[in-house]
Amino acid sequence: SVNVEIGTGTGVAGQKWYLTNTGDGYITLKNGHGYMLDVQYGSADDGANIQTYTANGADAQKFKLASMGNGAYGITTKASVDTKALDLYNWGSSDGTNVCQWTYYAADNQKWIFEPCGN
């Protein structure tokens, strides 16, 4: 597993995420290295770490998009029964800020925008 944190976009494979609709209301996000976004240990707890992990079809790798308007989304986790979302730890905004799971309240540190990227 590899930890997920934010960083200045450079276009490298590890910063590209490929969204797949799983047909059950959820999505998966696979990075350019072929690893899935994953809630560590499938935890439903606040503060659970977000990592990349080998695809295994578990609920820890399923997410739901919650529109926040203007093309922004909250990304809730199936592991928490959609009550928690991807969150920038302690409202961080600098390179290296950790991505964790926290109770979803549609705050700016839980807002994500998808941008097209080349293959």
DSSP file (Angstrom, degrees, kcal/mol; ACC not computed):
  #  RESIDUE AA STRUCTURE BP1 BP2  ACC     N-H-->O    O-->H-N    N-H-->O    O-->H-N    TCO  KAPPA ALPHA  PHI   PSI    X-CA   Y-CA   Z-CA
    1    1 A S              0   0    0      0, 0.0     2,-0.4     0, 0.0    52,-0.2   0.000 360.0 360.0 360.0 151.8    0.0    0.0    0.0
    2    2 A V  E     -A   52   0A   0     50,-1.4    50,-2.5     0, 0.0     2,-0.0  -0.994 360.0-115.1-129.0 134.3    1.1    3.6   -0.6
    3    3 A N  E     -A   51   0A   0     -2,-0.4     2,-0.5    48,-0.2    48,-0.2  -0.297  25.1-133.3 -65.1 149.6   -0.2    6.6    1.4
    4    4 A V        +     0   0    0     46,-1.9    95,-2.2    95,-0.3     2,-0.3  -0.932  36.3 153.4-109.9 127.8   -2.3    9.2   -0.4
    5    5 A E  B     -K   98   0B   0     -2,-0.5    93,-0.2    93,-0.2     2,-0.2  -0.912  42.7 -98.9-141.4 167.2   -1.5   12.9    0.1
    6    6 A I        +     0   0    0     91,-2.3    90,-3.3    -2,-0.3     2,-0.3  -0.602  43.7 163.0 -90.8 154.5   -1.9   16.1   -2.0
    7    7 A G        -     0   0    0     88,-0.2     3,-0.1    -2,-0.2     2,-0.0  -0.981  46.9 -73.0-161.6 159.9    0.8   17.6   -4.1
    8    8 A T        -     0   0    0     -2,-0.3     2,-0.2     1,-0.1    86,-0.0  -0.350  61.3-105.0 -57.5 132.1    1.4   20.1   -6.9
    9    9 A G        +     0   0    0      1,-0.2    -1,-0.1     2,-0.1    -3,-0.0  -0.425  49.0 160.9 -66.3 127.3    0.3   18.5  -10.1
   10   10 A T        -     0   0    0     -2,-0.2    -1,-0.2     2,-0.1    -2,-0.1   0.399  55.9-112.4-123.7  -4.4    3.1   17.4  -12.4
   11   11 A G        +     0   0    0      1,-0.2    -2,-0.1     4,-0.0     5,-0.1   0.528  63.1 150.1  86.2   5.5    1.2   15.0  -14.6
   12   12 A V    >   -     0   0    0      1,-0.1     3,-2.0     3,-0.1     4,-0.3  -0.312  60.8-106.4 -71.3 159.2    2.9   11.9  -13.4
   13   13 A A  G >  S+     0   0    0      1,-0.3    19,-2.0     2,-0.2     3,-1.6   0.826 116.9  60.9 -56.3 -37.2    1.0    8.6  -13.4
   14   14 A G  G 3  S+     0   0    0      1,-0.3    -1,-0.3    18,-0.2    19,-0.0   0.637 102.7  53.0 -68.6 -12.8    0.5    8.5   -9.7
   15   15 A Q  G <  S+     0   0    0     -3,-2.0     2,-0.5    16,-0.1    -1,-0.3   0.404  91.2  89.9-100.3   0.4   -1.5   11.8   -9.9
   16   16 A K    <   -     0   0    0     -3,-1.6    16,-1.2    -4,-0.3     2,-0.5  -0.850  58.6-166.3-100.8 132.2   -3.9   10.5  -12.6
   17   17 A W  E     -B   31   0A   0     -2,-0.5     2,-0.6    14,-0.2    14,-0.2  -0.972   8.3-153.4-122.4 129.3   -7.1    8.9  -11.4
   18   18 A Y  E     -B   30   0A   0     12,-3.3    12,-2.2    -2,-0.5     2,-0.4  -0.900  14.4-146.7-106.4 117.2   -9.4    6.9  -13.7
   19   19 A L  E     -B   29   0A   0     -2,-0.6     2,-0.4    10,-0.2    10,-0.2  -0.671  14.5-172.4 -87.9 131.6  -13.0    6.8  -12.6
   20   20 A T  E     -B   28   0A   0      8,-2.3     8,-2.0    -2,-0.4     2,-0.6  -0.992  20.4-137.4-125.2 127.4  -15.1    3.7  -13.2
   21   21 A N  E     -B   27   0A   0     -2,-0.4     6,-0.2     6,-0.2    -2,-0.0  -0.731  11.3-161.1 -79.3 120.8  -18.8    3.5  -12.6
   22   22 A T        -     0   0    0      4,-2.4     5,-0.1    -2,-0.6    -1,-0.1   0.472  34.8-120.4 -86.4  -1.1  -19.5    0.2  -10.9
   23   23 A G  S    S+     0   0    0      3,-0.5     4,-0.1     1,-0.1    -2,-0.1   0.473  96.1  86.1  82.3   1.3  -23.2    0.3  -11.8
   24   24 A D  S    S-     0   0    0      2,-0.4     3,-0.1     0, 0.0    -1,-0.1   0.056 118.7 -82.7-120.8  23.8  -24.4    0.1   -8.2
   25   25 A G  S    S+     0   0    0      1,-0.4    40,-0.3    39,-0.0     2,-0.2   0.375 104.4  96.8  91.8  -3.8  -24.3    3.8   -7.4
   26   26 A Y        -     0   0    0     38,-0.1    -4,-2.4    36,-0.0    -3,-0.5  -0.709  55.3-153.3-116.7 166.8  -20.6    3.7   -6.6
   27   27 A I  E     -BC  21  63A   0     36,-2.8    36,-2.4    -6,-0.2     2,-0.3  -0.878   7.3-142.7-128.3 162.7  -17.3    4.4   -8.4
   28   28 A T  E     -B   20   0A   0     -8,-2.0    -8,-2.3    -2,-0.3     2,-0.5  -0.920   9.5-148.5-118.7 155.4  -13.8    3.2   -8.1
   29   29 A L  E     -B   19   0A   0     -2,-0.3     8,-2.9    32,-0.3     2,-0.4  -0.972  15.1-175.0-126.8 114.8  -10.7    5.4   -8.6
   30   30 A K  E     -BD  18  36A   0    -12,-2.2   -12,-3.3    -2,-0.5     6,-0.2  -0.917  17.0-136.8-111.5 132.1   -7.6    3.7  -10.1
   31   31 A N  E >   -B   17   0A   0      4,-3.0     3,-2.5    -2,-0.4   -14,-0.2  -0.293  33.2 -94.5 -84.2 174.2   -4.4    5.6  -10.4
   32   32 A G  T 3  S+     0   0    0    -19,-2.0   -18,-0.2   -16,-1.2   -19,-0.1   0.581 124.3  59.4 -66.1  -9.6   -2.0    5.6  -13.4
   33   33 A H  T 3  S-     0   0    0    -20,-0.3    -1,-0.3   -17,-0.2   -19,-0.1   0.429 120.7-106.5 -94.6  -1.4    0.1    2.8  -11.7
   34   34 A G  S <  S+     0   0    0     -3,-2.5    21,-0.4     1,-0.3     2,-0.3   0.570  77.0 129.8  90.9   9.7   -3.0    0.5  -11.6
   35   35 A Y        -     0   0    0     19,-0.1    -4,-3.0    17,-0.0    -1,-0.3  -0.757  52.8-123.7-101.9 148.0   -3.7    0.7   -7.9
   36   36 A M  E     -DE  30  53A   0     17,-2.7    17,-2.1    -2,-0.3    -6,-0.2  -0.589  21.9-110.4 -89.7 145.3   -7.1    1.5   -6.4
   37   37 A L  E     - E   0  52A   0     -8,-2.9     2,-0.3    -2,-0.2    -8,-0.3  -0.565  51.0-178.0 -65.8 139.0   -8.0    4.3   -4.0
   38   38 A D  E     - E   0  51A   0     13,-2.6    13,-2.9    -2,-0.2     2,-0.7  -1.000  36.1-127.6-152.1 136.7   -8.7    2.5   -0.7
   39   39 A V  E >   - E   0  50A   0     21,-2.0     3,-2.6    -2,-0.3    11,-0.2  -0.810  50.2-107.3 -84.5 118.3   -9.8    3.2    2.9
   40   40 A Q  G >  S-     0   0    0      9,-2.6     3,-1.6    -2,-0.7     9,-0.1  -0.196  95.7  -6.0 -54.6 130.2   -7.2    1.5    5.0
   41   41 A Y  G 3  S-     0   0    0      1,-0.3    -1,-0.3     7,-0.1     7,-0.0   0.556 113.0 -85.8  61.8  11.9   -8.5   -1.7    6.7
   42   42 A G  G <  S+     0   0    0     -3,-2.6    -1,-0.3     1,-0.2    -2,-0.2   0.793  76.0 177.1  63.5  26.4  -12.0   -0.8    5.4
   43   43 A S    <   -     0   0    0     -3,-1.6    -1,-0.2     6,-0.1    36,-0.1  -0.252  35.1-160.8 -67.3 148.2  -12.5    1.3    8.5
   44   44 A A        +     0   0    0     36,-0.1     2,-0.1     2,-0.1    -1,-0.1   0.268  57.5 115.9-104.0   7.0  -15.6    3.4    9.1
   45   45 A D  S >  S-     0   0    0      1,-0.1     3,-1.6     2,-0.0    56,-0.2  -0.449  74.8-104.7 -83.9 147.8  -13.8    5.6   11.6
   46   46 A D  T 3  S+     0   0    0      1,-0.2    56,-0.2    -2,-0.1    -1,-0.1  -0.458 109.6  27.5 -58.4 138.0  -13.0    9.3   11.4
   47   47 A G  T 3  S+     0   0    0     54,-3.5    -1,-0.2     1,-0.3    55,-0.1   0.370  80.5 154.1  88.1  -5.0   -9.3    9.8   10.6
   48   48 A A    <   -     0   0    0     -3,-1.6    53,-1.9    53,-0.4    -1,-0.3  -0.331  48.1-111.9 -56.8 137.2   -9.0    6.4    8.8
   49   49 A N  B     -F  100   0A   0     51,-0.2    -9,-2.6    -3,-0.1     2,-0.5  -0.383  19.3-137.0 -74.9 148.9   -6.1    6.8    6.3
   50   50 A I  E     + E   0  39A   0     49,-1.7   -46,-1.9   -46,-0.3    49,-0.3  -0.915  35.9 157.7-105.4 133.2   -6.6    6.8    2.6
   51   51 A Q  E     -AE   3  38A   0    -13,-2.9   -13,-2.6    -2,-0.5     2,-0.4  -0.786  41.9-104.3-138.7 176.8   -4.1    4.7    0.6
   52   52 A T  E     +AE   2  37A   0    -50,-2.5   -50,-1.4    -2,-0.2     2,-0.3  -0.896  43.9 168.8-107.2 149.2   -3.7    3.0   -2.7
   53   53 A Y  E     - E   0  36A   0    -17,-2.1   -17,-2.7    -2,-0.4     3,-0.1  -0.979  42.1 -75.8-154.9 158.5   -4.0   -0.8   -2.8
   54   54 A T        -     0   0    0     -2,-0.3   -19,-0.1   -19,-0.2     2,-0.1  -0.318  63.1 -94.3 -57.4 139.1   -4.3   -3.7   -5.2
   55   55 A A        +     0   0    0    -21,-0.4    -1,-0.1     1,-0.1   -17,-0.0  -0.344  58.6 153.0 -58.6 130.3   -7.8   -4.0   -6.7
   56   56 A N        -     0   0    0      2,-0.1    -1,-0.1    -3,-0.1    -2,-0.1   0.357  55.6-117.5-141.6   1.2   -9.9   -6.5   -4.6
   57   57 A G        +     0   0    0      1,-0.2    -2,-0.1     4,-0.1     5,-0.0   0.531  62.8 147.8  75.3   5.2  -13.5   -5.4   -5.1
   58   58 A A    >   -     0   0    0      1,-0.1     3,-2.1     2,-0.0    -1,-0.2  -0.280  64.5-111.2 -73.8 159.6  -13.9   -4.6   -1.4
   59   59 A D  G >  S+     0   0    0      1,-0.3     3,-1.9     2,-0.2    20,-0.6   0.778 114.4  72.9 -58.3 -26.7  -16.2   -1.8   -0.1
   60   60 A A  G 3  S+     0   0    0      1,-0.3   -21,-2.0    18,-0.2    -1,-0.3   0.673  98.0  48.7 -61.9 -16.4  -13.0    0.0    1.0
   61   61 A Q  G <  S+     0   0    0     -3,-2.1     2,-0.4   -23,-0.2   -32,-0.3   0.174  94.1  92.4-110.3  15.9  -12.4    0.7   -2.7
   62   62 A K    <   +     0   0    0     -3,-1.9    16,-2.5   -34,-0.1    17,-0.5  -0.929  49.8 176.5-116.8 137.7  -15.9    2.0   -3.5
   63   63 A F  E     -CG  27  77A   0    -36,-2.4   -36,-2.8    -2,-0.4     2,-0.4  -0.891  19.0-143.1-135.7 159.8  -16.9    5.7   -3.3
   64   64 A K  E     - G   0  76A   0     12,-2.2    12,-2.4    -2,-0.3     2,-0.5  -0.981  17.8-130.4-127.7 140.3  -19.9    7.8   -4.1
   65   65 A L  E     - G   0  75A   0     -2,-0.4     2,-0.5   -40,-0.3    10,-0.2  -0.775  16.5-167.2 -93.0 130.9  -19.9   11.3   -5.6
   66   66 A A  E     - G   0  74A   0      8,-2.9     8,-2.9    -2,-0.5     2,-0.1  -0.960  24.7-126.7-117.3 111.9  -21.9   14.0   -3.8
   67   67 A S  E     + G   0  73A   0     -2,-0.5     6,-0.2     6,-0.2     3,-0.1  -0.331  27.0 179.3 -62.9 133.1  -22.4   17.2   -5.9
   68   68 A M  E     -     0   0A   0      4,-3.0     5,-0.2     1,-0.3    -1,-0.1   0.214  51.2-106.8-111.8   9.1  -21.3   20.4   -4.2
   69   69 A G  E >  S+ G   0  72A   0      3,-0.6     3,-2.0     1,-0.0    -1,-0.3   0.076  95.7  60.7  83.3 161.2  -22.1   22.5   -7.3
   70   70 A N  T 3  S-     0   0    0      1,-0.3     3,-0.1    -3,-0.1    -1,-0.0   0.786 131.5 -59.9  54.5  32.3  -19.8   24.3   -9.8
   71   71 A G  T 3  S+     0   0    0      1,-0.3    43,-0.6    42,-0.1     2,-0.3   0.552 106.9 126.1  78.5   7.2  -18.3   20.9  -10.8
   72   72 A A  E <   -GH  69 113A   0     -3,-2.0    -4,-3.0    41,-0.1    -3,-0.6  -0.722  38.3-167.3-100.4 151.3  -17.0   20.1   -7.3
   73   73 A Y  E     -GH  67 112A   0     39,-3.0    39,-2.4    -2,-0.3     2,-0.4  -0.979  23.2-137.5-137.5 146.6  -17.8   16.9   -5.4
   74   74 A G  E     -G   66   0A   0     -8,-2.9    -8,-2.9    -2,-0.3     2,-0.6  -0.802  25.5-144.7 -88.5 146.9  -17.6   15.4   -2.0
   75   75 A I  E     -G   65   0A   0     35,-0.4    11,-2.4    -2,-0.4   -10,-0.2  -0.882  18.1-166.8-119.7  98.5  -16.3   11.8   -2.3
   76   76 A T  E     -GI  64  85A   0    -12,-2.4   -12,-2.2    -2,-0.6     2,-0.4  -0.435  16.4-121.8 -85.6 160.3  -18.0    9.6    0.3
   77   77 A T  E > > -G   63   0A   0      7,-2.1     5,-2.5   -14,-0.2     3,-0.9  -0.854   4.7-149.9-109.1 133.7  -16.8    6.1    1.3
   78   78 A K  G > 5S+     0   0    0    -16,-2.5     3,-2.1    -2,-0.4   -18,-0.2   0.826  98.2  68.7 -65.4 -30.7  -18.9    2.9    1.1
   79   79 A A  G 3 5S+     0   0    0    -20,-0.6    -1,-0.2   -17,-0.5   -19,-0.1   0.790 105.3  41.3 -58.6 -27.2  -16.8    1.6    4.0
   80   80 A S  G X 5S-     0   0    0     -3,-0.9     3,-1.1     4,-0.2    -1,-0.3   0.206 120.6-107.7-102.5  13.4  -18.5    4.2    6.2
   81   81 A V  T < 5S-     0   0    0     -3,-2.1    -3,-0.2     1,-0.2    -2,-0.1   0.896  74.4 -61.1  54.9  42.2  -22.0    3.7    4.6
   82   82 A D  T 3 <S+     0   0    0     -5,-2.5    -1,-0.2     1,-0.1    -4,-0.1   0.608 116.9 109.9  66.3  17.0  -21.5    7.1    2.9
   83   83 A T  S <  S+     0   0    0     -3,-1.1    21,-2.6    -6,-0.3     2,-0.3   0.645  72.8  52.3 -93.2 -16.6  -21.3    9.0    6.2
   84   84 A K  E     - J   0 103A   0     -7,-0.4    -7,-2.1    19,-0.3     2,-0.3  -0.802  68.3-167.2-118.1 160.4  -17.6    9.9    5.8
   85   85 A A  E     -IJ  76 102A   0     17,-2.9    17,-2.1    -2,-0.3    -9,-0.2  -0.923  37.3 -76.2-142.6 164.0  -15.7   11.4    2.9
   86   86 A L  E     - J   0 101A   0    -11,-2.4     2,-0.3    -2,-0.3   -11,-0.3  -0.466  59.4-179.5 -61.3 133.2  -12.2   12.0    1.6
   87   87 A D  E     - J   0 100A   0     13,-2.6    13,-2.9    -2,-0.2     2,-0.7  -0.992  34.7-120.3-144.8 139.2  -10.8   14.9    3.7
   88   88 A L  E >   - J   0  99A   0     21,-2.2     3,-1.7    -2,-0.3    11,-0.2  -0.772  48.8-108.9 -83.9 117.4   -7.6   16.9    3.8
   89   89 A Y  G >  S-     0   0    0      9,-2.6     3,-2.0    -2,-0.7     9,-0.1  -0.150  91.2  -7.4 -53.9 130.6   -6.3   16.3    7.3
   90   90 A N  G 3  S-     0   0    0      1,-0.3    -1,-0.3     7,-0.1     7,-0.0   0.797 122.5 -68.8  54.6  34.2   -6.5   19.3    9.7
   91   91 A W  G <  S+     0   0    0     -3,-1.7    -1,-0.3     1,-0.2    -2,-0.2   0.718  84.4 172.8  60.7  23.8   -7.7   21.6    6.8
   92   92 A G    <   +     0   0    0     -3,-2.0    -1,-0.2    -4,-0.2    -4,-0.1  -0.199  22.5 173.9 -62.2 153.9   -4.2   21.3    5.2
   93   93 A S        +     0   0    0      2,-0.1     2,-0.2   -87,-0.0    -1,-0.1   0.328  46.6  96.7-139.6   1.2   -3.5   22.8    1.8
   94   94 A S  S >  S-     0   0    0      1,-0.1     3,-2.0   -86,-0.0   -88,-0.2  -0.566  87.8 -78.0 -96.0 160.3    0.2   22.4    1.3
   95   95 A D  T 3  S+     0   0    0      1,-0.3   -88,-0.2    -2,-0.2    -1,-0.1  -0.263 119.1  31.3 -52.0 135.1    2.1   19.7   -0.6
   96   96 A G  T 3  S+     0   0    0    -90,-3.3    -1,-0.3     1,-0.3     2,-0.2   0.353  77.9 147.6  94.6  -5.1    2.3   16.6    1.6
   97   97 A T    <   -     0   0    0     -3,-2.0   -91,-2.3   -91,-0.3    -1,-0.3  -0.468  50.2-118.7 -63.8 131.1   -1.0   17.1    3.4
   98   98 A N  B     -K    5   0B   0    -93,-0.2    -9,-2.6    -2,-0.2     2,-0.5  -0.414  14.2-135.8 -74.5 144.9   -2.5   13.7    4.2
   99   99 A V  E     + J   0  88A   0    -95,-2.2   -49,-1.7   -49,-0.3   -95,-0.3  -0.898  36.9 160.2 -98.8 126.0   -5.8   12.5    2.8
  100  100 A C  E     -FJ  49  87A   0    -13,-2.9   -13,-2.6    -2,-0.5     2,-0.4  -0.671  41.5 -97.2-129.7-174.5   -8.0   10.8    5.4
  101  101 A Q  E     + J   0  86A   0    -53,-1.9   -54,-3.5   -15,-0.2   -53,-0.4  -0.925  45.6 164.9-109.4 134.9  -11.6    9.9    5.9
  102  102 A W  E     - J   0  85A   0    -17,-2.1   -17,-2.9    -2,-0.4     3,-0.1  -0.983  48.7 -70.7-147.5 157.2  -13.8   12.2    8.1
  103  103 A T  E     - J   0  84A   0     -2,-0.3     2,-0.5   -19,-0.3   -19,-0.3  -0.204  60.0-114.4 -47.4 130.4  -17.5   12.8    8.7
  104  104 A Y        +     0   0    0    -21,-2.6    -1,-0.1     1,-0.1   -17,-0.0  -0.591  54.3 148.0 -80.0 122.3  -18.9   14.4    5.6
  105  105 A Y        -     0   0    0     -2,-0.5    -1,-0.1    -3,-0.1    -2,-0.1   0.103  64.1-109.9-138.3  21.2  -20.1   18.0    6.0
  106  106 A A        +     0   0    0      1,-0.1     2,-0.1     4,-0.1    -2,-0.1   0.814  61.0 160.9  57.0  37.3  -19.4   19.4    2.6
  107  107 A A    >   -     0   0    0      1,-0.1     3,-2.0     2,-0.0    -1,-0.1  -0.393  55.7-103.8 -84.1 165.9  -16.5   21.6    3.8
  108  108 A D  G >  S+     0   0    0      1,-0.3     3,-1.3     2,-0.2    -1,-0.1   0.812 120.9  59.4 -60.9 -31.0  -13.9   23.1    1.5
  109  109 A N  G 3  S+     0   0    0      1,-0.3   -21,-2.2   -21,-0.1    -1,-0.3   0.403 106.5  49.5 -80.6   6.4  -11.3   20.6    2.7
  110  110 A Q  G <  S+     0   0    0     -3,-2.0     2,-0.5   -23,-0.2   -35,-0.4   0.173  87.2 110.7-119.9  12.3  -13.7   17.8    1.4
  111  111 A K    <   -     0   0    0     -3,-1.3     2,-0.4   -37,-0.1   -37,-0.2  -0.783  43.2-178.2 -97.9 128.5  -14.2   19.4   -2.0
  112  112 A W  E     -H   73   0A   0    -39,-2.4   -39,-3.0    -2,-0.5     2,-0.4  -0.968  11.6-159.8-128.5 141.6  -12.7   17.7   -5.1
  113  113 A I  E     -H   72   0A   0     -2,-0.4     2,-0.4   -41,-0.2   -41,-0.1  -0.984  13.5-140.6-124.0 127.2  -12.8   18.7   -8.7
  114  114 A F        -     0   0    0    -43,-0.6    -2,-0.0    -2,-0.4     0, 0.0  -0.711  20.0-172.5 -87.0 134.2  -12.2   16.2  -11.6
  115  115 A E        -     0   0    0     -2,-0.4     2,-0.0     0, 0.0    -2,-0.0  -0.964  29.0-106.5-123.9 142.9  -10.1   17.5  -14.5
  116  116 A P        -     0   0    0      0, 0.0     2,-0.3     0, 0.0     0, 0.0  -0.378  39.1-172.9 -65.4 146.3   -9.5   15.7  -17.8
  117  117 A C        -     0   0    0   -100,-0.1     2,-0.0    -2,-0.0  -101,-0.0  -0.971  25.6-103.2-137.6 155.3   -6.1   14.2  -18.3
  118  118 A G              0   0    0     -2,-0.3  -107,-0.0     1,-0.1     0, 0.0  -0.296 360.0 360.0 -72.3 161.1   -4.3   12.6  -21.2
  119  119 A N              0   0    0     -2,-0.0    -1,-0.1  -103,-0.0  -103,-0.0   0.487 360.0 360.0 -72.2 360.0   -3.9    8.8  -21.3
